[in-house]
Amino acid sequence: MAKKDTSKSALRTQKGVSVSEITNNASIKQLKQKRKTQLKTDALIQQILEGNITALSRAITLVESTNVKHLKDAQTIVKLCLPHANKAIRIGITGVPGVGKSTFIEVFGKHLTSLGKKVAVLAVDPSSSLTKGSILGDKTRMEDLVKDKNAYIRPSASGEALGGVAHKTRETITLCEAAGFDVILIETVGVGQSETAVHSMVDFFLLLKLAGAGDELQGIKRGIIEMADAIIINKADGDNVKKAKLAKLEFNRALHMYPLKDSLWQPKVSICSAIEQKGLTDIWDMICDFEKLTKANGYFQQHRSNQNKFWVLQTIENQLKSDFFNTPKVKIALKKELERIANHETTAFAAASYLLNLK
Amino acid sequence: MAKKDTSKSALRTQKGVSVSEITNNASIKQLKQKRKTQLKTDALIQQILEGNITALSRAITLVESTNVKHLKDAQTIVKLCLPHANKAIRIGITGVPGVGKSTFIEVFGKHLTSLGKKVAVLAVDPSSSLTKGSILGDKTRMEDLVKDKNAYIRPSASGEALGGVAHKTRETITLCEAAGFDVILIETVGVGQSETAVHSMVDFFLLLKLAGAGDELQGIKRGIIEMADAIIINKADGDNVKKAKLAKLEFNRALHMYPLKDSLWQPKVSICSAIEQKGLTDIWDMICDFEKLTKANGYFQQHRSNQNKFWVLQTIENQLKSDFFNTPKVKIALKKELERIANHETTAFAAASYLLNLK
């Protein structure tokens, strides 16, 4: 290389600098920069694999960044972490506000670390930008777990679009798994679309409920019960114990009315007191039973593979739709066609065909 | 016009025919043909509006045709029937094979015609091409209803793609309504995707069940129970009466566990013997109650408007996806990317982004 540089200096100009030298200097600088970035990325990945929490947090920040350069680095890091990920069990936790999700996650997380597990807690909450606060934002609600060196709590990724938040959460799971976490708990509120997204990225889906009088399932979005692998009746302490036991019976009956799941897992109902720390062993044992059953019958692996396929297709479909429906011409015409349908001037299919021909 | 033709004849060639004369003759012929088609179409529409069954059948055949010319005529007919449609109540009927759908529809249909209603029976069964027979194909199973002059039975539209079958069924509903039918019964098998499609084109969705021992809801696809506005326990005759009453209790309990529907309608359970013709009045009364409630609270109209919007968007989305995923380049690359994901070489999101850039 040195020899080549010397020969090139024959082209030196009056000002003492050759064109190729400038180019060389620039590309050397670029190369150096690239090398530096790569070294930084390599070092970060190495630290993540060693379980360094600071490195993990930095990588997640890159994943969550909207800066194009950061996103490119993030993609490289996630890609290189992939072969080291995929080993944890991913548990989704949902329930309406007030059901005690944070307290449950804190005591359940502590229970798991006491068993020697490394636990990461994430959240999917696309509405956080509206409610001016993410569901895990108030870390003081989990003050014991926060101090636990085997636990890692990451407040929810911000973002308006659920697709974007889900994307970031999926990549964060990969990073946490590469960092050696055994259990990933993903919290979501039981309203809106987020629990469907979370259901599509976890192995086990857990619905928290309170024991109360009357219609136990009121207030939950339709379809969530069918998604649940377990219903946990929380706050089963003091005067609530009897009510919780009754609710357990009712839910069990309801769950048995459903057709068997593809996993061949019969969803279960458990009661739990997060405050009195009761029922935690049962819940973890149940999840282990689920893992054992579904790994033996092949569902666990198949399900993860289906989830990957789902996210590929889902991401593409969302992009195709967004490209189409955000075209100004289409936006205006769609509104008009819907009015024409309402006035019985056209059918849904004629309108669709007309709109498709606009682009 | 005649004058113009005469002046043009000055350009007459040696052979005695001018170029413009040929053109004129051709366009006159075209015009005549167009006029003839329009007359035929107008006559057909007039006959449909008069309730002529032969004309209705001919129009439905045009809707179901794959011939481009027929489809164009069909579109015109459906469009001109639209202002006269939209007046019937549309009832979806589903249940696993063996539950007695055909017998139920026959006696329920006869019950409705005895009340002075005109009843059309359609079917959505996209799998008919596979099972070598459509669910309503065997008209002998409804031999009484077939002979009833106030009933019209149309076997399922054939077709491999559910989207296409649904499209044809929706347009057939319009034609039947324009022909003055008051009740449209749409039968579908309770497996696969067809009941979701039917649910999206009816006002009231009815699930037929048998009373049996054990888990009553086994064998039905997940989600169907949540769709149902009523569960009818069929074959409640002889020794089955007691079992049916027990099943009614169980289902009622299960239905009450669900959150309230947007329609504010509390789904109901009814028992029925199609053979002994018992319970039919209750079922029709229930549907009338539903119609009254939802027309009063505005849900009925809103729901139909939402269904129209759903079909516009659904048709567009299906076309966008089909255009994208049927590109040979994408097909090959998708397969490869899914393999790369399985080998932990790429993420779902990186794969999606790569595939989107292919087109």
Interface residues (C-beta under 8 A of the other chain):
Chain A: Q75 V78 K79 L82 P83 A85 N86 H167 R170 E171 T174 D215 E216 L217 Q218 G219 I220 K221 R222 G223 I225 E226 E250 R253 A254 H256 M257 Y258 P259 L260 S305 N308 K309 W311 V312 L313 T315 I316 E317 Q319 L320 K321 F324 L334 E337 L338 I341 A342 H344 E345 T346 T347 A348 F349 A350 A351 A352 S353 L355 L356
Chain B: Q75 V78 K79 L82 P83 A85 N86 H167 R170 E171 T174 D215 E216 L217 Q218 G219 I220 K221 R222 G223 I225 E226 E250 R253 A254 H256 M257 Y258 P259 L260 S305 N308 K309 W311 V312 L313 T315 I316 E317 Q319 L320 K321 F324 L334 E337 L338 I341 A342 H344 E345 T346 T347 A348 F349 A350 A351 A352 S353 L355 L356
